[in-house]
Amino acid sequence: MRTSMDVQTWTYLLIGLTFALYLGIAYWSRVTTTKEFYIAGGGVSPLANGMATAADWMSAASFISMAGLISFMGYDGAVYLMGWTGGYVLLALLLAPYLRKFGKYTVPDFIGDRYYSNIARTVAVICALFVSFTYVAGQMRGVGIVFSRFLEVDINLGVVIGMGIVFFYAVLGGMKGITYTQVAQYCVLIFAFMVPAIFISIQMTGVFLPQLGFGSTLSDGSGMYLLDKLDGLNTELGFAAYTDGSKSRIDVFAITAALMVGTAGLPHVIVRFFTVPKVRDARLSAGWALLFIAILYTTAPAVAAFARTNLIESVNNKEYKLLPEWFGNWEKTGLLAWVDKNNDGKVQYMSGTAITGKPEFIKGSGNSGERLVSNANQETENELYVDRDIMVLANPEIANLPNWVIALVAAGGLAAALSTAAGLLLVISTSIAHDLIKKQIKPDISEKGELRAARIAAGLAIFIAGYFGIHPPDFVAAVVALAFGLAAASFFPAIIMGIFYKRMNKEGAISGMVTGLLLMIFYILKFKFGLLGGGGITDWWFGISPEGFGFVAMITNFCVALTVSRFTPAPPMHIQEMVENIRYPKGAGGAVDIEIKDI
Amino acid sequence: MNNDKNLKQYWKRNLRYLLILLLIWFTVSYGCGILFVDELNMIKIGGFKLGFWFAQQGAIYIFVILIFVYVHLMNKLDKEHNVDED
């Protein structure tokens, strides 16, 4: 008998240890000033900030869902891979150094000051809140899902535990607590992602690095390249060849662009560059951030290809009764379901949707012992329902990896979800305490009062996020496209023109942001919610999907802003001088040293 | 020598760096990974079709390199024009 611990014990152990670590760091980095709360005192090293940014950026979706999405999209998955990394080049070259030189706390701060207008500031605050809430709801749900699948805890209890942890370190430590826990969370999540990937790469191709294994020959003795094999399997089953994809070229272009620009415009990412001491640190830390992100993002497509090959090979045309144990385990969670349409007792997996909607299980089991579903069958020969999240979550089990690796995936998923949630909550709390209360409603508020307001806002935001995590609105998936679209359509052009075009005035910037926003919202309502006349794929403007429309809205913003600014007065002299000033690094003002309080 | 001319020159060179780097950024992602993906897919390196490799791997590596090159160029430029911090 093997004396190894079971998965559940390992999971409790690893999650317990990592949570204790996060709480310890949080306690060590408690803060007492708003500067520490908002931007960690501005004294974070570029390397640490790069890691924190990477953890902040890589959410439950990047960790759990992305590889799965890619494995079903094949080549088209490149929109996420390039879209969610290419934005960092824009950030590093066009935004981060200048915003660091500007030296305030938030994105609405920059928009409000640069365009000398509280209307502009308010538009920016609304966008920041909207984008952040959309995102954070998904993260809390992610925490709940990981808990329920790995520990068989109720999903809602999982959300509450997640809320408690984030509450502790976000409210106590603000940006400082968040930054240093994110550094730890990055280490946990990247380790948890890489270990199974490396195991599987060695298993399937004999190559250590998944990035290379992905393009190597299979080690099953056939001498065939993995990707050729996968192309073959896909075509055989009626899917598009894996390396070809099925989206139109223009749509792939637009989605990639919208995601890149959206990434560069997301407030919780931008604000990270306010936390480093110098302009040159801001540039460098964008480089570190992308390097740390790229480790996961270049591994994910390899995992996607491995997992897809593994899945097809191990289930297609296999007798249900002889399937390995993991199939039944994941059937229990509702991520897999099988309906024996032709009553042959074997699983037929091919293109097309097997059943209508997500599986709703009913009592009793079928002829082969499968769980029965109440969903109507679709008119296809495909008998298998596969949730794409399974590709990362079940991958270690499918590949027969040791128990501790399976548990590690749970700890990694939690680290990814918690770190992103905390970063977003901070943006929400800062937007309310700083941009609304301090800058607009009550300018004479004391330092202590502002800090208290920020803490209360963070606390409230956690409860609202938790509520959405427990009662997820149906529209969350649909509005993620909107979150990126809004960031692309509003913030990005306003900031770029604020830095690179001195003549841009408040009239131009505000009309550009408002047009971009409204256009984006209109398109989502029309094509995602079927309102305002609705419409299908054939009605898309220029053949661009709602996911890619942020690109069009961004260009519209630029055009409107440039046109309006030509017919309205130039910005005042002191604003033009400010723009001049942020272009040169000298005199960014050294940040105060972080005081480490006695514990 | 922080006169206007020096600063103007600094800004102009900065913009030139940006232009070149962003051109590369565009070429590897939108060019090699999307617009010319079919043409590049005719070429195969190991198990990878080249266009597919750019779209799912190569573009990302080059993004990382671009930022570090930018950091290096700008640190040098800051010093040459005496606008660096301390």
Chai-1 contact restraints between the chains, C-beta under 6 A:
chainA,res_idxA,chainB,res_idxB,connection_type,confidence,min_distance_angstrom,max_distance_angstrom,comment,restraint_id
A,Y75,B,F52,contact,1.0,0.0,6.0,A-B,restraint_1
A,A78,B,G33,contact,1.0,0.0,6.0,A-B,restraint_2
A,A78,B,A55,contact,1.0,0.0,6.0,A-B,restraint_3
A,A78,B,Q56,contact,1.0,0.0,6.0,A-B,restraint_4
A,L81,B,Q56,contact,1.0,0.0,6.0,A-B,restraint_5
A,M82,B,S29,contact,1.0,0.0,6.0,A-B,restraint_6
A,M82,B,G33,contact,1.0,0.0,6.0,A-B,restraint_7
A,M82,B,A59,contact,1.0,0.0,6.0,A-B,restraint_8
A,T85,B,I60,contact,1.0,0.0,6.0,A-B,restraint_9
A,T85,B,F63,contact,1.0,0.0,6.0,A-B,restraint_10
A,G86,B,S29,contact,1.0,0.0,6.0,A-B,restraint_11
A,G86,B,F63,contact,1.0,0.0,6.0,A-B,restraint_12
A,V89,B,W25,contact,1.0,0.0,6.0,A-B,restraint_13
A,V89,B,F63,contact,1.0,0.0,6.0,A-B,restraint_14
A,V89,B,L66,contact,1.0,0.0,6.0,A-B,restraint_15
A,A92,B,I67,contact,1.0,0.0,6.0,A-B,restraint_16
A,L93,B,L18,contact,1.0,0.0,6.0,A-B,restraint_17
A,L93,B,Y70,contact,1.0,0.0,6.0,A-B,restraint_18
A,G215,B,G46,contact,1.0,0.0,6.0,A-B,restraint_19
A,G215,B,G47,contact,1.0,0.0,6.0,A-B,restraint_20
A,G215,B,F48,contact,1.0,0.0,6.0,A-B,restraint_21
A,S216,B,G47,contact,1.0,0.0,6.0,A-B,restraint_22
A,Y225,B,G47,contact,1.0,0.0,6.0,A-B,restraint_23
A,L226,B,G47,contact,1.0,0.0,6.0,A-B,restraint_24
A,L227,B,G47,contact,1.0,0.0,6.0,A-B,restraint_25
A,T243,B,K49,contact,1.0,0.0,6.0,A-B,restraint_26
A,T243,B,F52,contact,1.0,0.0,6.0,A-B,restraint_27
A,V252,B,I34,contact,1.0,0.0,6.0,A-B,restraint_28
A,F253,B,I34,contact,1.0,0.0,6.0,A-B,restraint_29
A,K278,B,E85,contact,1.0,0.0,6.0,A-B,restraint_30
A,R280,B,N75,contact,1.0,0.0,6.0,A-B,restraint_31
A,R283,B,V71,contact,1.0,0.0,6.0,A-B,restraint_32
A,L284,B,V71,contact,1.0,0.0,6.0,A-B,restraint_33
A,A286,B,I67,contact,1.0,0.0,6.0,A-B,restraint_34
A,G287,B,I67,contact,1.0,0.0,6.0,A-B,restraint_35
A,G287,B,F68,contact,1.0,0.0,6.0,A-B,restraint_36
A,G287,B,V71,contact,1.0,0.0,6.0,A-B,restraint_37
A,L290,B,V64,contact,1.0,0.0,6.0,A-B,restraint_38
A,L290,B,I67,contact,1.0,0.0,6.0,A-B,restraint_39
A,L291,B,V64,contact,1.0,0.0,6.0,A-B,restraint_40
A,A294,B,I60,contact,1.0,0.0,6.0,A-B,restraint_41
A,A294,B,V64,contact,1.0,0.0,6.0,A-B,restraint_42
A,Y297,B,I60,contact,1.0,0.0,6.0,A-B,restraint_43
A,T298,B,Q57,contact,1.0,0.0,6.0,A-B,restraint_44
A,T298,B,I60,contact,1.0,0.0,6.0,A-B,restraint_45
A,P301,B,Q56,contact,1.0,0.0,6.0,A-B,restraint_46
A,R583,B,W11,contact,1.0,0.0,6.0,A-B,restraint_47
A,Y584,B,V83,contact,1.0,0.0,6.0,A-B,restraint_48
A,P585,B,D78,contact,1.0,0.0,6.0,A-B,restraint_49
A,P585,B,V83,contact,1.0,0.0,6.0,A-B,restraint_50
A,P585,B,E85,contact,1.0,0.0,6.0,A-B,restraint_51
A,K586,B,V83,contact,1.0,0.0,6.0,A-B,restraint_52
A,A588,B,E85,contact,1.0,0.0,6.0,A-B,restraint_53
